[in-house]
Amino acid sequence: MRSNGRPVAVISVVRTGGFAGLRREWAVEIDDGEWPDWQPLVDACPWDAVPDDPAPDRFVYLISAPPHSARVPERGLNGPWRELTDRVRDAHARRSGAD
């Protein structure tokens, strides 16, 4: 079920950088019935304490779960950040048939 036919939230992950400067994007629309499964993970991410660790030729992840967004360097992608990123990628692949 969606709220007024619209998703309750859209969570997205954009990965940029690396040696070739490649950009990949994954997103998942969350409806009312799914939000209780996603909210604890979104809330567990330390949105106000993102590590500032830029490194050349490394990936950077722009993670968005409105009203939150953060740029997380590859080395900082652990704990809830890793879990949320993996879950968005997996859900995106299941729903779109893509990786």
The first five atom37 places (N, CA, C, CB, O) and aatype in JSON, in Angstrom:
{
  "aatype": [12, 1, 15, 2, 7, 1, 14, 19, 0, 19, 9, 15, 19, 19, 1, 16, 7, 7, 13, 0, 7, 10, 1, 1, 6, 17, 0, 19, 6, 9, 3, 3, 7, 6, 17, 14, 3, 17, 5, 14, 10, 19, 3, 0, 4, 14, 17, 3, 0, 19, 14, 3, 3, 14, 0, 14, 3, 1, 13, 19, 18, 10, 9, 15, 0, 14, 14, 8, 15, 0, 1, 19, 14, 6, 1, 7, 10, 2, 7, 14, 17, 1, 6, 10, 16, 3, 1, 19, 1, 3, 0, 8, 0, 1, 1, 15, 7, 0, 3],
  "atom_mask": [
    [1, 1, 1, 1, 1],
    [1, 1, 1, 1, 1],
    [1, 1, 1, 1, 1],
    [1, 1, 1, 1, 1],
    [1, 1, 1, 0, 1],
    [1, 1, 1, 1, 1],
    [1, 1, 1, 1, 1],
    [1, 1, 1, 1, 1],
    [1, 1, 1, 1, 1],
    [1, 1, 1, 1, 1],
    [1, 1, 1, 1, 1],
    [1, 1, 1, 1, 1],
    [1, 1, 1, 1, 1],
    [1, 1, 1, 1, 1],
    [1, 1, 1, 1, 1],
    [1, 1, 1, 1, 1],
    [1, 1, 1, 0, 1],
    [1, 1, 1, 0, 1],
    [1, 1, 1, 1, 1],
    [1, 1, 1, 1, 1],
    [1, 1, 1, 0, 1],
    [1, 1, 1, 1, 1],
    [1, 1, 1, 1, 1],
    [1, 1, 1, 1, 1],
    [1, 1, 1, 1, 1],
    [1, 1, 1, 1, 1],
    [1, 1, 1, 1, 1],
    [1, 1, 1, 1, 1],
    [1, 1, 1, 1, 1],
    [1, 1, 1, 1, 1],
    [1, 1, 1, 1, 1],
    [1, 1, 1, 1, 1],
    [1, 1, 1, 0, 1],
    [1, 1, 1, 1, 1],
    [1, 1, 1, 1, 1],
    [1, 1, 1, 1, 1],
    [1, 1, 1, 1, 1],
    [1, 1, 1, 1, 1],
    [1, 1, 1, 1, 1],
    [1, 1, 1, 1, 1],
    [1, 1, 1, 1, 1],
    [1, 1, 1, 1, 1],
    [1, 1, 1, 1, 1],
    [1, 1, 1, 1, 1],
    [1, 1, 1, 1, 1],
    [1, 1, 1, 1, 1],
    [1, 1, 1, 1, 1],
    [1, 1, 1, 1, 1],
    [1, 1, 1, 1, 1],
    [1, 1, 1, 1, 1],
    [1, 1, 1, 1, 1],
    [1, 1, 1, 1, 1],
    [1, 1, 1, 1, 1],
    [1, 1, 1, 1, 1],
    [1, 1, 1, 1, 1],
    [1, 1, 1, 1, 1],
    [1, 1, 1, 1, 1],
    [1, 1, 1, 1, 1],
    [1, 1, 1, 1, 1],
    [1, 1, 1, 1, 1],
    [1, 1, 1, 1, 1],
    [1, 1, 1, 1, 1],
    [1, 1, 1, 1, 1],
    [1, 1, 1, 1, 1],
    [1, 1, 1, 1, 1],
    [1, 1, 1, 1, 1],
    [1, 1, 1, 1, 1],
    [1, 1, 1, 1, 1],
    [1, 1, 1, 1, 1],
    [1, 1, 1, 1, 1],
    [1, 1, 1, 1, 1],
    [1, 1, 1, 1, 1],
    [1, 1, 1, 1, 1],
    [1, 1, 1, 1, 1],
    [1, 1, 1, 1, 1],
    [1, 1, 1, 0, 1],
    [1, 1, 1, 1, 1],
    [1, 1, 1, 1, 1],
    [1, 1, 1, 0, 1],
    [1, 1, 1, 1, 1],
    [1, 1, 1, 1, 1],
    [1, 1, 1, 1, 1],
    [1, 1, 1, 1, 1],
    [1, 1, 1, 1, 1],
    [1, 1, 1, 1, 1],
    [1, 1, 1, 1, 1],
    [1, 1, 1, 1, 1],
    [1, 1, 1, 1, 1],
    [1, 1, 1, 1, 1],
    [1, 1, 1, 1, 1],
    [1, 1, 1, 1, 1],
    [1, 1, 1, 1, 1],
    [1, 1, 1, 1, 1],
    [1, 1, 1, 1, 1],
    [1, 1, 1, 1, 1],
    [1, 1, 1, 1, 1],
    [1, 1, 1, 0, 1],
    [1, 1, 1, 1, 1],
    [1, 1, 1, 1, 1]
  ],
  "atom_positions": [
    [[0.85, -1.17, 0.0], [0.0, 0.0, 0.0], [0.89, 1.24, 0.0], [-0.96, 0.0, 1.22], [1.9, 1.3, 0.7]],
    [[0.51, 2.2, -0.79], [1.24, 3.45, -0.85], [0.38, 4.57, -0.28], [1.68, 3.77, -2.3], [-0.85, 4.48, -0.29]],
    [[1.01, 5.59, 0.2], [0.3, 6.74, 0.72], [-0.15, 7.6, -0.46], [1.18, 7.55, 1.71], [0.68, 8.18, -1.16]],
    [[-1.46, 7.68, -0.69], [-2.01, 8.44, -1.83], [-1.42, 7.99, -3.15], [-1.76, 9.93, -1.65], [-1.22, 8.8, -4.05]],
    [[-1.12, 6.69, -3.28], [-0.56, 6.18, -4.52], [0.9, 6.51, -4.73], [0.0, 0.0, 0.0], [1.46, 6.2, -5.78]],
    [[1.53, 7.12, -3.75], [2.93, 7.5, -3.85], [3.74, 6.75, -2.81], [3.12, 9.01, -3.69], [3.21, 6.38, -1.76]],
    [[5.03, 6.53, -3.08], [5.84, 5.85, -2.06], [5.99, 6.72, -0.82], [7.23, 5.49, -2.63], [5.99, 7.95, -0.9]],
    [[6.12, 6.07, 0.32], [6.36, 6.78, 1.57], [7.76, 7.38, 1.55], [6.18, 5.83, 2.8], [7.99, 8.48, 2.07]],
    [[8.71, 6.65, 0.95], [10.1, 7.11, 0.89], [10.77, 6.51, -0.34], [10.88, 6.72, 2.18], [10.4, 5.43, -0.81]],
    [[11.74, 7.22, -0.84], [12.61, 6.69, -1.88], [14.02, 6.76, -1.31], [12.48, 7.49, -3.26], [14.52, 7.84, -1.0]],
    [[14.66, 5.61, -1.19], [16.02, 5.56, -0.68], [16.92, 5.29, -1.87], [16.19, 4.46, 0.45], [16.69, 4.36, -2.65]],
    [[17.96, 6.12, -2.01], [18.85, 5.95, -3.16], [20.31, 5.92, -2.73], [18.63, 7.07, -4.17], [20.71, 6.48, -1.71]],
    [[21.09, 5.24, -3.55], [22.53, 5.15, -3.35], [23.17, 5.43, -4.71], [22.98, 3.75, -2.77], [22.85, 4.78, -5.7]],
    [[24.08, 6.4, -4.73], [24.83, 6.72, -5.95], [26.3, 6.53, -5.61], [24.53, 8.18, -6.46], [26.83, 7.16, -4.69]],
    [[26.96, 5.66, -6.37], [28.39, 5.42, -6.15], [29.16, 6.09, -7.29], [28.72, 3.86, -6.09], [28.87, 5.86, -8.46]],
    [[30.12, 6.93, -6.92], [30.95, 7.6, -7.91], [32.41, 7.35, -7.58], [30.64, 9.12, -7.95], [32.76, 6.91, -6.48]],
    [[33.27, 7.64, -8.56], [34.71, 7.55, -8.32], [35.3, 6.26, -8.82], [0.0, 0.0, 0.0], [34.81, 5.66, -9.77]],
    [[36.34, 5.85, -8.15], [37.1, 4.69, -8.61], [38.09, 5.11, -9.67], [0.0, 0.0, 0.0], [38.15, 6.28, -10.05]],
    [[38.86, 4.17, -10.15], [39.89, 4.47, -11.14], [39.31, 5.06, -12.42], [40.68, 3.22, -11.47], [39.9, 5.96, -13.01]],
    [[38.16, 4.54, -12.85], [37.57, 4.98, -14.12], [36.52, 6.07, -13.93], [36.95, 3.8, -14.83], [35.95, 6.54, -14.92]],
    [[36.27, 6.48, -12.7], [35.28, 7.52, -12.46], [33.86, 7.08, -12.8], [0.0, 0.0, 0.0], [33.04, 7.9, -13.21]],
    [[33.58, 5.8, -12.63], [32.27, 5.26, -12.96], [31.21, 5.72, -11.97], [32.32, 3.74, -13.01], [31.48, 5.96, -10.8]],
    [[29.99, 5.82, -12.48], [28.84, 6.2, -11.65], [27.8, 5.09, -11.74], [28.24, 7.58, -12.09], [27.43, 4.67, -12.84]],
    [[27.33, 4.63, -10.58], [26.26, 3.63, -10.52], [25.18, 4.16, -9.58], [26.79, 2.22, -10.04], [25.48, 4.83, -8.59]],
    [[23.94, 3.86, -9.9], [22.83, 4.32, -9.08], [21.87, 3.18, -8.79], [22.09, 5.48, -9.77], [21.59, 2.35, -9.65]],
    [[21.38, 3.16, -7.56], [20.37, 2.2, -7.14], [19.35, 2.95, -6.3], [21.0, 1.0, -6.35], [19.71, 3.84, -5.53]],
    [[18.08, 2.59, -6.45], [17.04, 3.23, -5.65], [15.92, 2.23, -5.4], [16.5, 4.5, -6.35], [15.71, 1.29, -6.17]],
    [[15.21, 2.47, -4.33], [14.05, 1.63, -4.0], [12.96, 2.54, -3.43], [14.44, 0.5, -2.98], [13.21, 3.39, -2.58]],
    [[11.74, 2.32, -3.93], [10.58, 3.02, -3.41], [9.99, 2.18, -2.28], [9.52, 3.29, -4.53], [9.75, 0.98, -2.44]],
    [[9.77, 2.81, -1.15], [9.27, 2.12, 0.04], [7.81, 2.54, 0.25], [10.14, 2.46, 1.29], [7.51, 3.73, 0.28]],
    [[6.92, 1.57, 0.41], [5.52, 1.9, 0.67], [5.21, 1.76, 2.16], [4.59, 0.98, -0.16], [6.07, 1.38, 2.96]],
    [[3.98, 2.08, 2.52], [3.57, 2.06, 3.94], [3.86, 0.73, 4.63], [2.08, 2.35, 4.05], [4.36, 0.71, 5.75]],
    [[3.57, -0.36, 3.96], [3.74, -1.67, 4.56], [5.19, -2.07, 4.75], [0.0, 0.0, 0.0], [5.51, -2.86, 5.63]],
    [[6.08, -1.54, 3.92], [7.5, -1.87, 4.0], [8.28, -0.96, 4.94], [8.12, -1.81, 2.64], [9.32, -1.36, 5.47]],
    [[7.8, 0.26, 5.15], [8.57, 1.25, 5.91], [8.98, 0.76, 7.3], [7.76, 2.51, 6.04], [10.1, 1.04, 7.71]],
    [[8.12, 0.06, 8.04], [8.56, -0.41, 9.36], [9.79, -1.33, 9.32], [7.42, -1.14, 10.03], [10.53, -1.42, 10.29]],
    [[10.0, -2.02, 8.2], [11.19, -2.87, 8.05], [12.44, -2.06, 7.72], [10.96, -3.91, 6.98], [13.55, -2.48, 8.03]],
    [[12.26, -0.92, 7.08], [13.4, -0.09, 6.65], [13.77, 0.98, 7.68], [13.07, 0.57, 5.33], [14.94, 1.32, 7.83]],
    [[12.78, 1.52, 8.38], [13.03, 2.67, 9.26], [14.11, 2.43, 10.31], [11.76, 3.03, 9.95], [14.95, 3.31, 10.5]],
    [[14.14, 1.28, 11.0], [15.2, 1.1, 12.0], [16.61, 1.17, 11.39], [15.01, -0.23, 12.71], [17.54, 1.67, 12.02]],
    [[16.77, 0.66, 10.18], [18.08, 0.7, 9.52], [18.43, 2.13, 9.12], [18.09, -0.22, 8.28], [19.57, 2.56, 9.3]],
    [[17.46, 2.86, 8.57], [17.7, 4.26, 8.21], [18.06, 5.05, 9.47], [16.44, 4.89, 7.52], [19.0, 5.85, 9.45]],
    [[17.33, 4.83, 10.55], [17.59, 5.55, 11.81], [18.93, 5.17, 12.43], [16.47, 5.28, 12.81], [19.52, 5.97, 13.16]],
    [[19.42, 3.96, 12.15], [20.7, 3.52, 12.72], [21.91, 4.16, 12.06], [20.81, 2.02, 12.6], [22.99, 4.17, 12.64]],
    [[21.74, 4.7, 10.87], [22.87, 5.34, 10.18], [23.24, 6.65, 10.87], [22.53, 5.6, 8.68], [22.35, 7.44, 11.21]],
    [[24.52, 6.89, 11.09], [24.95, 8.12, 11.77], [25.01, 9.3, 10.81], [26.33, 7.9, 12.43], [26.09, 9.74, 10.42]],
    [[23.84, 9.81, 10.43], [23.73, 10.86, 9.4], [24.53, 12.12, 9.74], [22.28, 11.23, 9.2], [25.02, 12.79, 8.84]],
    [[24.67, 12.43, 11.0], [25.39, 13.64, 11.41], [26.85, 13.39, 11.75], [24.71, 14.26, 12.6], [27.56, 14.31, 12.16]],
    [[27.32, 12.16, 11.58], [28.7, 11.82, 11.93], [29.36, 11.03, 10.79], [28.75, 11.0, 13.24], [29.92, 9.96, 11.01]],
    [[29.28, 11.58, 9.6], [29.85, 10.91, 8.43], [31.36, 11.11, 8.42], [29.22, 11.43, 7.11], [31.83, 12.24, 8.56]],
    [[32.12, 10.05, 8.26], [33.58, 10.19, 8.22], [34.01, 11.01, 7.01], [34.25, 8.82, 8.21], [33.53, 10.78, 5.9]],
    [[34.91, 11.94, 7.22], [35.45, 12.74, 6.12], [36.83, 12.18, 5.79], [35.53, 14.28, 6.5], [37.84, 12.58, 6.36]],
    [[36.85, 11.25, 4.86], [38.07, 10.53, 4.55], [38.25, 10.41, 3.04], [38.05, 9.13, 5.21], [38.28, 9.3, 2.51]],
    [[38.36, 11.55, 2.35], [38.51, 11.45, 0.9], [39.83, 10.77, 0.55], [38.44, 12.85, 0.26], [40.87, 11.03, 1.15]],
    [[39.77, 9.91, -0.43], [40.97, 9.22, -0.88], [40.9, 9.14, -2.41], [41.09, 7.77, -0.24], [39.84, 8.83, -2.96]],
    [[41.99, 9.43, -3.07], [41.97, 9.36, -4.53], [41.69, 7.94, -5.01], [43.29, 9.86, -5.1], [42.11, 6.96, -4.4]],
    [[40.98, 7.87, -6.13], [40.69, 6.59, -6.79], [39.88, 5.63, -5.93], [41.97, 5.92, -7.2], [39.96, 4.42, -6.12]],
    [[39.12, 6.15, -5.01], [38.23, 5.34, -4.18], [36.79, 5.73, -4.49], [38.55, 5.51, -2.66], [36.53, 6.83, -4.97]],
    [[35.88, 4.83, -4.2], [34.47, 5.14, -4.39], [33.97, 6.03, -3.26], [33.65, 3.85, -4.46], [34.45, 5.98, -2.13]],
    [[32.98, 6.85, -3.61], [32.24, 7.66, -2.66], [30.77, 7.35, -2.89], [32.55, 9.21, -2.82], [30.33, 7.24, -4.03]],
    [[30.02, 7.21, -1.81], [28.61, 6.86, -1.89], [27.77, 8.04, -1.41], [28.31, 5.6, -1.06], [27.96, 8.52, -0.29]],
    [[26.85, 8.49, -2.25], [25.88, 9.48, -1.84], [24.62, 8.7, -1.48], [25.61, 10.57, -2.97], [23.98, 8.11, -2.35]],
    [[24.29, 8.71, -0.21], [23.16, 7.92, 0.3], [22.08, 8.91, 0.71], [23.59, 7.0, 1.51], [22.32, 9.85, 1.47]],
    [[20.88, 8.67, 0.2], [19.77, 9.57, 0.46], [18.55, 8.8, 0.94], [19.42, 10.37, -0.8], [18.09, 7.86, 0.29]],
    [[18.05, 9.2, 2.08], [16.81, 8.68, 2.64], [16.12, 9.89, 3.27], [17.06, 7.5, 3.71], [16.19, 10.1, 4.48]],
    [[15.43, 10.69, 2.42], [14.88, 11.96, 2.89], [14.17, 11.83, 4.23], [13.92, 12.52, 1.88], [13.4, 10.9, 4.46]],
    [[14.45, 12.78, 5.11], [15.14, 14.06, 4.87], [16.66, 13.99, 5.01], [14.61, 15.08, 5.82], [17.31, 15.03, 5.04]],
    [[17.22, 12.8, 5.1], [18.66, 12.64, 5.3], [19.4, 12.43, 3.99], [18.92, 11.46, 6.23], [18.87, 11.89, 3.02]],
    [[20.64, 12.88, 3.97], [21.56, 12.51, 2.89], [22.98, 12.65, 3.42], [21.34, 13.4, 1.61], [23.26, 13.47, 4.3]],
    [[23.87, 11.84, 2.86], [25.26, 11.87, 3.32], [26.17, 11.37, 2.2], [25.45, 11.01, 4.6], [25.78, 10.53, 1.4]],
    [[27.39, 11.91, 2.17], [28.45, 11.42, 1.29], [29.38, 10.59, 2.15], [29.22, 12.6, 0.57], [30.04, 11.1, 3.05]],
    [[29.43, 9.3, 1.86], [30.2, 8.38, 2.69], [31.34, 7.82, 1.85], [29.3, 7.24, 3.25], [31.1, 7.18, 0.82]],
    [[32.58, 8.05, 2.27], [33.71, 7.48, 1.53], [33.71, 5.96, 1.68], [35.05, 8.08, 2.02], [33.21, 5.42, 2.66]],
    [[34.29, 5.3, 0.7], [34.32, 3.83, 0.69], [34.85, 3.26, 2.01], [35.18, 3.34, -0.46], [34.3, 2.28, 2.51]],
    [[35.89, 3.85, 2.56], [36.46, 3.34, 3.8], [35.52, 3.47, 4.99], [37.75, 4.05, 4.11], [35.68, 2.77, 5.99]],
    [[34.55, 4.38, 4.89], [33.59, 4.58, 5.97], [32.31, 3.79, 5.79], [0.0, 0.0, 0.0], [31.39, 3.9, 6.61]],
    [[32.24, 3.01, 4.74], [31.01, 2.27, 4.43], [31.02, 0.94, 5.2], [30.89, 2.01, 2.9], [31.32, -0.12, 4.65]],
    [[30.67, 1.04, 6.48], [30.6, -0.15, 7.32], [29.41, -0.02, 8.25], [31.92, -0.35, 8.12], [28.75, 1.02, 8.29]],
    [[29.13, -1.06, 9.0], [28.01, -1.03, 9.93], [26.69, -0.75, 9.22], [0.0, 0.0, 0.0], [26.42, -1.34, 8.17]],
    [[25.88, 0.15, 9.78], [24.57, 0.41, 9.17], [24.68, 1.01, 7.77], [23.78, 1.35, 10.06], [23.79, 0.8, 6.94]],
    [[25.75, 1.76, 7.49], [25.93, 2.29, 6.12], [26.02, 1.14, 5.12], [27.19, 3.18, 6.04], [25.36, 1.16, 4.08]],
    [[26.84, 0.15, 5.43], [27.02, -1.0, 4.53], [25.71, -1.77, 4.4], [28.14, -1.93, 5.05], [25.31, -2.16, 3.3]],
    [[25.05, -1.99, 5.53], [23.8, -2.75, 5.51], [22.73, -2.04, 4.67], [23.29, -2.97, 6.94], [22.04, -2.68, 3.88]],
    [[22.6, -0.72, 4.84], [21.61, 0.03, 4.07], [21.95, 0.02, 2.59], [21.51, 1.48, 4.59], [21.08, -0.19, 1.75]],
    [[23.21, 0.25, 2.26], [23.64, 0.25, 0.86], [23.39, -1.1, 0.21], [25.13, 0.62, 0.76], [22.86, -1.16, -0.9]],
    [[23.77, -2.17, 0.87], [23.55, -3.51, 0.32], [22.07, -3.81, 0.15], [24.19, -4.57, 1.23], [21.65, -4.4, -0.84]],
    [[21.29, -3.39, 1.12], [19.85, -3.67, 1.05], [19.19, -2.9, -0.09], [19.18, -3.3, 2.38], [18.31, -3.45, -0.77]],
    [[19.59, -1.66, -0.31], [19.04, -0.88, -1.43], [19.44, -1.53, -2.76], [19.54, 0.59, -1.38], [18.61, -1.68, -3.65]],
    [[20.71, -1.91, -2.88], [21.16, -2.57, -4.12], [20.4, -3.86, -4.37], [22.68, -2.85, -4.05], [19.98, -4.12, -5.5]],
    [[20.21, -4.68, -3.34], [19.49, -5.94, -3.5], [18.02, -5.71, -3.87], [19.58, -6.76, -2.2], [17.49, -6.38, -4.76]],
    [[17.38, -4.76, -3.21], [15.97, -4.47, -3.5], [15.82, -3.91, -4.91], [15.38, -3.49, -2.47], [14.88, -4.25, -5.62]],
    [[16.76, -3.04, -5.31], [16.72, -2.48, -6.66], [16.83, -3.59, -7.7], [17.86, -1.46, -6.85], [16.09, -3.59, -8.68]],
    [[17.75, -4.52, -7.48], [17.94, -5.62, -8.41], [16.69, -6.51, -8.49], [19.16, -6.45, -8.0], [16.29, -6.91, -9.58]],
    [[16.09, -6.8, -7.36], [14.89, -7.64, -7.36], [13.73, -6.98, -8.08], [14.48, -7.98, -5.93], [12.99, -7.63, -8.82]],
    [[13.57, -5.67, -7.86], [12.41, -4.98, -8.42], [12.59, -4.59, -9.88], [12.13, -3.75, -7.61], [11.61, -4.47, -10.61]],
    [[13.82, -4.38, -10.29], [14.03, -3.95, -11.67], [14.63, -5.03, -12.56], [14.93, -2.75, -11.68], [14.67, -4.88, -13.78]],
    [[15.09, -6.1, -11.95], [15.73, -7.15, -12.74], [17.12, -6.78, -13.18], [0.0, 0.0, 0.0], [17.7, -7.43, -14.05]],
    [[17.69, -5.71, -12.57], [19.05, -5.24, -12.91], [19.92, -5.36, -11.68], [19.04, -3.77, -13.43], [19.42, -5.62, -10.59]],
    [[21.25, -5.17, -11.86], [22.14, -5.19, -10.69], [22.44, -3.81, -10.2], [23.43, -5.89, -11.02], [23.18, -3.65, -9.22]]
  ]
}
